[in-house]
Amino acid sequence: MPIITSSPAPSKDGSGPSGAVAQGTASIHFGNPVSWLLAGIITLAGVIWTATVSSPTYVVAALIVSVLLLVTLQIATVWERVVVLRFGHFRMLAGPGVFFLIPAVDTIAAWIDQRVQTSTFTAEETLTKDTVPVDVDAVLFWVAWDAKKAALEVASYRDAIGWAAQTALRDIIGTTNLSDLLSNRQAVDDKLQHTIDARTTPWGITVQSVEIRDIKIPDNLQDAMSRQAQAEREREARVILGDAERQIAASFMEAAKQYEGNNVALHLRAMNMLYEGLKERGAMIIVPSTAVETMGLGAITGLSALSGALPGIAANPTTPPGPASGENG
């Protein structure tokens, strides 16, 4: 089920982050630092004048003027715009700064905060184009550029923005494959931003950007995608290995062309290969008899004798072999 939340949320007393009443609630601020200062001066003057002439009329009049001043004198901060109605009709867009109201005649429809606002929205268990249920969390950055439209064209522009964003998100998810949703978030963000902005522009709201924060998919699908990615990596490894084998075979073919017309070079290469294999202690190499005959080493027994004599010759090359054991007698 879709969940929509907005931040910053209005406080329990109905006021926004600046202290102004949230949109949708008509309210006149009762007092501000300037009006309270003037009301105090007027009241003090009434008390002094009453004490001078010994008549309570002046203090009562000062109190009445002070209360009217607290209601009449209003101040809007630099980021606020105030929609003022007179007898139910639009009169003016006040702020920022000081403005005056006529009690019982003028009313305030809304205090509009024109700073950049953020709203988070979530689409839960929404099917993609390839019928995969996903949970998507996104954040919306928007600003009320036309306070008059935001107050008069829609009952609650914050709720309207949230529902428009959630509906657009579900529509885009339903027309996008899961692979595109995961790999091309920037395109989805841009499409979502243009879709929501088209819906909120008549309300005086501009959507600056939309960012998808998280995409959750079912656990079994995550396992399947992990196995698919592993199989893809194994396939790529096998392809790379095959390319390496082809390159090695091509190198061998080039070497064979070099040895084809030079028997001495081929003979020296074969001798070097046998030497590298036989110089390790305990090594044994099986060589075809045709290769041995080609290299002029005789039969397999001669090759074995060579392997047995090679370590001794390498250890003491100047010492001649001793007499056989049968000659000592």
C-alpha positions as CSV (number, residue, x, y, z in Angstrom):
1,M,0.0,0.0,0.0
2,P,1.5,3.4,-0.9
3,I,2.9,5.5,1.9
4,I,3.4,9.2,1.6
5,T,5.2,11.5,4.1
6,S,6.3,15.1,3.9
7,S,9.1,16.8,5.6
8,P,9.4,19.0,7.4
9,A,6.1,18.1,9.0
10,P,3.9,20.7,10.6
11,S,4.0,20.9,14.4
12,K,1.1,20.0,16.6
13,D,0.0,23.6,16.9
14,G,-0.4,23.8,13.2
15,S,2.6,26.1,12.6
16,G,5.3,25.6,10.1
17,P,9.0,25.7,10.5
18,S,9.0,29.5,10.5
19,G,6.3,29.8,13.1
20,A,3.7,30.7,10.5
21,V,0.5,28.7,10.3
22,A,0.6,25.9,7.7
23,Q,-1.2,26.3,4.4
24,G,-4.8,25.6,4.5
25,T,-5.4,27.3,7.9
26,A,-6.6,30.9,7.9
27,S,-5.0,32.6,10.9
28,I,-3.9,36.1,11.9
29,H,-0.8,36.3,14.1
30,F,-1.7,37.9,17.4
31,G,1.3,40.1,18.1
32,N,4.9,40.4,17.1
33,P,7.8,42.2,18.6
34,V,7.0,45.5,16.9
35,S,3.3,45.4,17.7
36,W,3.9,44.3,21.3
37,L,6.3,47.2,21.8
38,L,3.9,49.8,20.4
39,A,1.0,48.3,22.5
40,G,3.1,48.5,25.6
41,I,3.9,52.2,25.0
42,I,0.3,53.0,24.3
43,T,-0.9,51.2,27.4
44,L,1.7,52.9,29.5
45,A,0.7,56.3,28.1
46,G,-3.0,55.5,28.9
47,V,-2.2,54.6,32.5
48,I,-0.1,57.7,33.0
49,W,-2.8,59.9,31.5
50,T,-5.5,58.2,33.6
51,A,-3.5,58.9,36.7
52,T,-3.0,62.5,35.7
53,V,-6.7,63.3,35.0
54,S,-8.2,60.7,37.4
55,S,-10.4,59.2,34.7
56,P,-10.4,55.5,33.6
57,T,-11.5,56.4,30.1
58,Y,-8.0,56.9,28.8
59,V,-6.6,53.5,30.1
60,V,-9.6,51.7,28.5
61,A,-9.1,53.5,25.2
62,A,-5.4,52.6,25.3
63,L,-6.1,49.0,25.9
64,I,-8.6,48.9,23.0
65,V,-6.0,50.5,20.7
66,S,-3.3,48.1,21.8
67,V,-5.4,45.1,21.1
68,L,-6.3,46.4,17.6
69,L,-2.7,47.1,17.0
70,L,-1.7,43.6,17.9
71,V,-4.2,42.3,15.3
72,T,-3.7,44.9,12.6
73,L,0.1,45.0,12.5
74,Q,1.5,41.9,10.8
75,I,5.1,40.9,9.8
76,A,6.1,38.3,7.3
77,T,9.6,36.9,7.2
78,V,11.8,37.1,4.1
79,W,10.8,33.6,2.8
80,E,7.0,34.0,3.5
81,R,4.2,35.3,1.4
82,V,0.7,35.9,2.9
83,V,-2.5,35.6,0.9
84,V,-4.9,38.2,2.2
85,L,-8.7,38.1,1.5
86,R,-11.2,40.9,2.0
87,F,-14.8,39.9,2.4
88,G,-13.8,36.5,0.9
89,H,-12.2,38.0,-2.2
90,F,-8.5,38.0,-3.0
91,R,-7.0,41.4,-1.9
92,M,-3.3,41.2,-2.0
93,L,-0.2,39.1,-1.6
94,A,1.6,40.5,1.4
95,G,5.2,40.1,2.6
96,P,8.0,40.1,3.2
97,G,8.0,42.8,5.9
98,V,5.2,44.8,7.6
99,F,1.6,44.9,6.4
100,F,-1.6,46.0,8.0
101,L,-5.1,44.3,8.2
102,I,-8.5,45.7,8.9
103,P,-10.0,43.7,11.7
104,A,-13.2,41.9,10.9
105,V,-12.7,42.8,7.2
106,D,-9.5,41.3,6.1
107,T,-8.6,37.6,6.7
108,I,-5.4,35.6,6.0
109,A,-6.0,32.6,3.7
110,A,-2.5,31.1,4.1
111,W,1.1,31.8,5.0
112,I,3.2,30.3,2.1
113,D,6.8,29.2,2.7
114,Q,8.7,29.8,-0.5
115,R,11.9,28.0,0.5
116,V,12.8,24.7,-1.1
117,Q,10.8,21.9,0.5
118,T,11.4,18.2,0.6
119,S,8.8,15.4,0.5
120,T,9.5,11.7,0.8
121,F,7.2,9.1,-0.9
122,T,7.2,5.4,-1.2
123,A,5.6,2.9,-3.6
124,E,5.4,-0.6,-2.0
125,E,5.0,-3.9,-3.9
126,T,4.6,-2.1,-7.3
127,L,4.9,-4.3,-10.3
128,T,7.4,-3.4,-13.0
129,K,6.9,-3.9,-16.7
130,D,8.3,-7.4,-16.4
131,T,6.0,-8.2,-13.4
132,V,8.5,-8.0,-10.6
133,P,7.3,-6.5,-7.3
134,V,9.5,-3.8,-6.0
135,D,9.5,-1.3,-3.1
136,V,10.9,2.2,-4.2
137,D,11.7,5.1,-1.9
138,A,12.2,8.5,-3.4
139,V,12.6,12.1,-2.3
140,L,11.1,15.2,-3.9
141,F,12.6,18.7,-3.9
142,W,10.0,21.4,-4.8
143,V,9.3,25.1,-4.2
144,A,6.0,27.2,-4.2
145,W,6.9,29.9,-6.7
146,D,3.4,31.3,-6.9
147,A,1.9,31.7,-3.5
148,K,-1.5,32.9,-4.8
149,K,-2.1,29.7,-6.9
150,A,-0.7,27.5,-4.1
151,A,-3.3,28.9,-1.7
152,L,-6.3,29.4,-4.0
153,E,-6.0,26.7,-6.7
154,V,-5.7,23.6,-4.4
155,A,-7.0,22.9,-0.9
156,S,-3.8,21.5,0.5
157,Y,-0.8,21.7,-1.9
158,R,1.4,19.6,0.3
159,D,-1.0,16.6,0.2
160,A,-1.6,17.2,-3.5
161,I,2.1,17.1,-4.2
162,G,2.6,13.9,-2.3
163,W,-0.2,12.1,-4.0
164,A,0.8,13.4,-7.5
165,A,4.4,12.2,-6.8
166,Q,3.3,8.7,-5.6
167,T,1.0,8.3,-8.6
168,A,3.7,9.3,-11.1
169,L,6.1,6.9,-9.4
170,R,3.8,4.0,-9.7
171,D,3.1,4.8,-13.4
172,I,6.8,5.0,-14.3
173,I,7.6,1.8,-12.4
174,G,4.8,0.0,-14.3
175,T,6.3,1.0,-17.6
176,T,9.9,0.3,-16.8
177,N,11.8,-3.1,-16.7
178,L,13.6,-4.0,-13.6
179,S,17.0,-4.0,-15.3
180,D,16.4,-0.4,-16.5
181,L,15.1,0.7,-13.1
182,L,18.3,-0.6,-11.4
183,S,20.9,0.4,-13.9
184,N,19.5,3.8,-15.2
185,R,18.2,5.6,-12.2
186,Q,19.2,9.1,-13.6
187,A,16.8,8.7,-16.6
188,V,14.0,7.5,-14.3
189,D,14.6,10.5,-12.0
190,D,14.5,12.9,-14.9
191,K,11.3,11.4,-16.3
192,L,9.7,11.4,-12.8
193,Q,10.7,15.0,-12.3
194,H,9.1,16.2,-15.6
195,T,5.9,14.1,-14.9
196,I,5.3,15.5,-11.4
197,D,6.2,19.1,-12.5
198,A,3.6,19.0,-15.2
199,R,1.0,18.1,-12.7
200,T,2.0,20.7,-10.0
201,T,2.7,23.7,-12.3
202,P,-1.0,24.8,-12.4
203,W,-0.8,24.9,-8.6
204,G,2.1,27.3,-8.6
205,I,4.6,24.5,-7.5
206,T,7.8,23.8,-9.3
207,V,9.5,20.4,-8.9
208,Q,13.3,21.0,-9.0
209,S,14.5,17.4,-8.8
210,V,13.5,13.9,-7.8
211,E,15.9,11.3,-6.5
212,I,15.3,7.6,-6.0
213,R,16.9,6.6,-2.7
214,D,16.4,2.9,-2.6
215,I,14.9,0.0,-4.6
216,K,14.1,-3.2,-2.8
217,I,13.4,-6.5,-4.6
218,P,12.4,-9.9,-3.2
219,D,15.1,-12.0,-1.6
220,N,14.6,-15.0,-3.9
221,L,15.0,-12.7,-6.9
222,Q,18.2,-11.2,-5.4
223,D,19.6,-14.8,-5.1
224,A,18.7,-15.5,-8.7
225,M,20.3,-12.3,-9.9
226,S,23.4,-13.1,-7.9
227,R,23.7,-16.5,-9.5
228,Q,23.1,-15.0,-12.9
229,A,25.9,-12.5,-12.3
230,Q,28.3,-15.2,-11.2
231,A,27.5,-17.3,-14.3
232,E,28.1,-14.3,-16.4
233,R,31.5,-13.7,-14.8
234,E,32.4,-17.4,-15.3
235,R,31.4,-17.1,-19.0
236,E,33.6,-14.0,-19.4
237,A,36.5,-15.8,-17.8
238,R,36.1,-18.8,-20.2
239,V,36.0,-16.4,-23.1
240,I,39.2,-14.7,-22.0
241,L,40.9,-18.1,-21.5
242,G,39.9,-19.1,-25.0
243,D,41.3,-15.9,-26.5
244,A,44.6,-16.6,-24.6
245,E,44.7,-20.1,-26.0
246,R,44.2,-18.8,-29.5
247,Q,47.0,-16.2,-29.1
248,I,49.3,-18.9,-27.7
249,A,48.5,-21.2,-30.6
250,A,49.2,-18.4,-33.0
251,S,52.6,-17.8,-31.3
252,F,53.4,-21.6,-31.6
253,M,52.5,-21.5,-35.3
254,E,54.9,-18.5,-35.8
255,A,57.7,-20.4,-33.9
256,A,57.1,-23.5,-36.0
257,K,57.5,-21.5,-39.2
258,Q,60.9,-20.3,-37.9
259,Y,62.0,-23.9,-37.0
260,E,60.7,-25.4,-40.2
261,G,63.7,-24.6,-42.3
262,N,66.4,-24.7,-39.6
263,N,67.0,-28.2,-38.2
264,V,69.9,-27.1,-36.0
265,A,67.8,-24.5,-34.2
266,L,65.1,-27.1,-33.7
267,H,67.7,-29.6,-32.3
268,L,69.1,-27.0,-29.9
269,R,65.6,-26.1,-28.7
270,A,64.7,-29.7,-28.1
271,M,68.0,-30.2,-26.2
272,N,67.3,-27.2,-24.0
273,M,63.8,-28.5,-23.2
274,L,65.2,-31.9,-22.1
275,Y,67.9,-30.2,-20.1
276,E,65.4,-28.0,-18.3
277,G,63.3,-31.0,-17.5
278,L,66.1,-33.3,-16.4
279,K,68.1,-30.9,-14.2
280,E,65.5,-31.2,-11.4
281,R,66.4,-34.1,-9.1
282,G,64.0,-37.0,-9.4
283,A,62.4,-35.6,-12.6
284,M,61.3,-38.0,-15.3
285,I,60.4,-37.2,-18.9
286,I,58.8,-39.5,-21.4
287,V,60.0,-38.7,-24.9
288,P,58.8,-40.4,-28.1
289,S,61.5,-42.6,-29.7
290,T,61.2,-40.7,-33.0
291,A,62.1,-37.5,-31.2
292,V,65.1,-39.1,-29.5
293,E,66.4,-40.5,-32.8
294,T,65.9,-37.2,-34.5
295,M,68.1,-35.5,-31.8
296,G,70.7,-38.3,-32.1
297,L,70.5,-39.5,-28.5
298,G,70.0,-43.2,-29.3
299,A,67.5,-45.4,-27.5
300,I,65.5,-44.7,-24.4
301,T,68.3,-46.4,-22.3
302,G,70.8,-43.9,-23.4
303,L,68.4,-41.1,-22.4
304,S,68.1,-42.7,-19.0
305,A,71.9,-43.0,-18.6
306,L,72.1,-39.3,-19.5
307,S,69.6,-38.4,-16.8
308,G,71.6,-40.5,-14.2
309,A,75.0,-39.1,-15.2
310,L,73.9,-35.5,-15.5
311,P,73.8,-34.7,-11.7
312,G,77.3,-36.3,-11.2
313,I,78.8,-34.5,-14.1
314,A,77.3,-31.2,-12.8
315,A,78.7,-31.8,-9.3
316,N,82.3,-32.8,-10.4
317,P,82.9,-32.2,-14.1
318,T,86.8,-32.6,-13.9
319,T,86.9,-36.0,-12.1
320,P,87.1,-38.9,-14.5
321,P,84.9,-41.9,-13.7
322,G,86.6,-44.6,-11.5
323,P,87.2,-48.2,-12.4
324,A,84.4,-50.7,-12.3
325,S,84.0,-52.7,-9.1
326,G,84.9,-56.0,-10.9
327,E,88.5,-54.6,-11.6
328,N,89.4,-54.2,-8.0
329,G,90.0,-57.8,-7.5
